[in-house]
Amino acid sequence: MGHQFGETEEPKAITITVDVERFTIGQGFYVKPTTLSIKEGDTARTAIEKLLGSGNLLGNVGYLAGIKGADTGTATIPSYIVKELNAGDSSVANAYGQKYTGSDLGEFDYSSYSGWMYFVNNNTPNVGMDQKKLNDGDVLRLAFTYWATGADLTGSGYIGSGIDRTPIKMSFTPANKDGLLEAIAKVNGNSAYLSDAAISEAYETAMTVVQDMTSSPSVTNNATTNLNKAISAYKPGGDTANDAKLAKAVSDQIAGLPAITKLALTDKAAVVAARTAYDALTSAQKALVSNLSSLTAAETKITELQTAADKVAAKAITDQIAALPAVDKLVLTDKDAVAAARAVYDALSEAQKKLVTNLSTLTAVETQMAKLLAGEATEADKATAKAVSGQISGLPSGDKLALGSKADVVAVRVAYNSLSDIQKSLITNLDTLVAAEAKLAELEKATPPVKDEATGIEAVGLPKGVGLKVEPETNDTDKTEVAKKAAKEADIKDAKIVSLYSIKPDMSDEDLAKFNNDPESFVTLTLPLGDDQQGYNSYKIYHKKTDGTVEWITPTLSADGKSLIFKVSAFSEFGVVGTEAPTEIPTVDFSYRTHVQNVGWQDWKNNGAMSGTQGRSLRLEGIEIKRTDTADVDLGIRYETHIENIGWEDSWKADGIMSGTEGRSLRLEAIRIELTGADAKNYDVYYQVHAQNTGWMAFAKNGEDAGTAGFGYRLEGIHVIVVPKGQAAPTPEDGSIETAFLVKN
């Protein structure tokens, strides 16, 4: 079958540099830079779980909401943040307080803009931590942002919320300190180094520089150079390497660990650091450490605590599954509870999933729910589902599935995810897609993707060890004109050459010619789209082959609209052609009003303003939403509410018709809103609700549920806003929880 790219091998061990930073609130490192061994193909999430323990991470696998034990309880805001970003100072931050209790540190602690961000090689990836695969030598930073959604870490971000959300920049960009972090990690991994006067002095300076976000590139580079020089000049066994002194340092580190009876999972990083320091000693030095048994006992205790935490998490979802109705008693209104159970299970670590004993019950309930939903399907639903089912059936399986065909699998997943719940219920061969994705994951562990760091272009399916050579050609007028002419000849209307590249694997001309001439060998390419390249109505890939002929490829647009994925069987010149730029999407306006207990109908609100009340404990009883602009677009809106003693309404309401009740004193408990019409694909509708005993919840969008079910909690207020497709989500109200919908079993 042509070239066999990416044959499966056991994942090899690689090393990365990793740290956890709290510089923006003046709390220094939570975990100092350290060298961490992981497996090739592991993700940033996997690495952080190994470093801190999965039980210490709050949120879900793709989004880190908080870290247990990471807050000292007091913020000291650096002056540059106050000056450059007009941020609240230390007194404001500490008065704002924390969303998370005790020593946990997470989003919305100390300000409404705060939270955890992660960096790989000084860049902020545009995917969740669970999707970002790491390579040997990468530098992974987990950093807490206090103000302007990361501007205090990267130099630019946003302030405000909703339609008032505006960009903000500092007068400088923080220096790239990855090299300095790597040097510091070397010292932290070898306690012998700090016995050397030159290294100790350079290390102290480095620690000061690295924690100061205003350190200039030159100051940072000097600190890096000086520390690396001191390390290079170090002579093991010389006069400065005092075995007794080094052994005592490690003994003191072990002695500084909490007593076994007081040890908590939040101490895992300290235990790992002590083990790393001990392992760095020579045999003679290790012999002088008299309390190794204390370290071993601490490691055993941490393992026990992690196991216990895993059991608690597994029991919670086991109970949640057990509380679902029996298969023969399941009804359509149980759909949300079933979906919630699946979401909780999917968020578990692999170790926790293995402890769940009734997964088959959840699977059986999901199968029955699919049958119930199928009974509601229209002929159009059946036709749409049949088309996607055919795509799934067409995927290669087993040994026939090669890494280069990843684009085919991604395209089918995107098609499946775009289906409605009813349409998904008609898909009987989803297991085939899941199996293909699992197979690809195994292949990628053995042969990770290669990436051109300058452009972000990634290739999957090249032989192991082969790199990628990319040359941007967008500014080459002659080549751009040739591409435009080809687009015109292909009858691609309103075409714009978004980008143009020469892309080739870093292999010999002979091997490249062999690949290009083999029609059964494929590689999947992923091309990132910059902010000004996103939002086109459609995309085509222009491929000018070495013989001068032009091939047009239809790529798959990623779910976030930020990259294009496609499959190629030959390398040469590629371009991205877009049609219908986002500037052509007209602005639209929707108005809404609510019927409030003891008040009646309020005035109409729009553009994200609050309708309802806050702090008065008054229930919403009804809502009307309608479009009020005159733009020439085919766009409508419909909405459905969850009502006390009734549940979800039997039918959607649309274009100003009331959803809810009037004169019956029944509270609204949840709502879902979605856009309709041919132009709905060009817009997103966001909505945020204020619920009794919960406060403001996260924004939901495009038909997602918002509010609560099963608690008996009333809705008290709501924001609604419609924006062009792909525009950033509105900033939630201060103190909002991270979930848009809560279900009680």
Secondary structure, DSSP 8 states (H G I E B T S, - for coil): -----S------EEEEEEEEE-GGGT--EEEEEEEEEEETT-BHHHHHHHHH-GGGEEEETTEEEEETT---S-----HHHHHHH----HHHHHHH--SS-TT-EETTSSSTT-EEEEEETTB--SS-TTT-B--TT-EEEEEEE-SGGGHHHHSEEEES-GGG-EEEE-SS-----HHHHHHHHHHHT-GGGGGSHHHHHHHHHHHHHHT-TT--HHHHHHHHHHHHHHHHH--TTSTT--HHHHHHHHHHHHHTS--GGG--GGGHHHHHHHHHHHHTS-HHHHTT-TTHHHHHHHHHHHHHHHHHHHHHHHHHHHHHHHTS--GGG--GGGHHHHHHHHHHHHTS-HHHHTT-S-HHHHHHHHHHHHHHHHTT--HHHHHHHHHHHHHHHTS--GGG--GGGHHHHHHHHHHHHTS-HHHHHT-S-HHHHHHHHHHHHHHHHHS--EE-TTT--EEESS-TT--EEEEE-TT-HHHHHHHHHHHHHTT-TTEEEEEEEEEEESS-HHHHHHHHT-TT--EEEEEE--GGG---SEEEEEEE-TTS-EEEE--EE-TTSSEEEEEESS-SEEEEEEES-GGGS----EEEEEEETTTEE---EETT--EE-SSS---EEEEEEEE----S---EEEEEEEETTTEE-SS-EETT--EE-SSS---EEEEEEEEESGGGGGEEEEEEEEETTTEE---EETT-EEEEESS---EEEEEEEEEETT-------TT--S-SEEE--
